[in-house]
Amino acid sequence: MARARNIKPSFFLNEDLAEIDPLGRLLFIGLWCLADRAGRLEDRPKRIKIELLPCDNADVDALLQALHDRGLILRYSADDRPLIQVINFARHQSPHHQERQSLLPAPASFEANGERVRGRPKANSGFISDKSEASPGAIALIPDSLIPDSKTPSSSAVADGLMDGFATFWKSYPRKVGKQDAMKAWKRLKPDADLVQAIGEGLERAKASEQWQRDRGQFVPHAATWLNGRRWEDEPDDAAAQAQHEQWEGV
């Protein structure tokens, strides 16, 4: 079953990744959607082609091997079952909290959640060479701020991004009371893109709840109270929770 995942701008800017066939890059993105919450999936090239590249004349097995050689995925076997581990998947994806745990065994050098075993050399996040983990030219996911030739965002740019996220949150929040207090709570959180999405999804669940819709919303808390209490982490109380997952994706 395909799942919604995130993609960062650094993916399109990396020159090393450009060495991979365009269909290979598209396949790599598609693997994130097929992978479970730990970044693992079955290594079945024919099935993967049907799922991700049904209209293209592509040798998916060769493309998967190219991704493996570049250190982007790990092809391995467990109990005579061919599997794939997407490298650094857990660091860069935020699976929905209702997504079930992985049923596939982790590689020997990885923990159950898809993270590398502590004590082993860690790949830097973004897309840069990591010679300790793979062959020369291997690529590992790294943070956008560490992309070669990229510039560290200025403090004003960070502040602008922070307030853009708050503006989106405030526009969606149903009770327009205590904006300054809510803004202070938001600044204390300093949410990154993943947290902004998690807050947005939690807010949509809360808005759909019976409690918030009761008596014209008189039981909706002030936004600052909701943020300070990290109420977006509350368990959903109705079946509409899953439908809210994609609304805030990409904010």
Helices and strands as residue ranges (DSSP letters): H 10-13, G 17-19, H 22-34, E 40-42, H 45-52, H 60-69, E 73-78, E 81-86, H 89-92, E 128-129, E 139-140, G 144-146, H 155-172, H 179-189, H 193-208, H 210-213, G 214-217, H 223-228, G 231-233, G 239-244
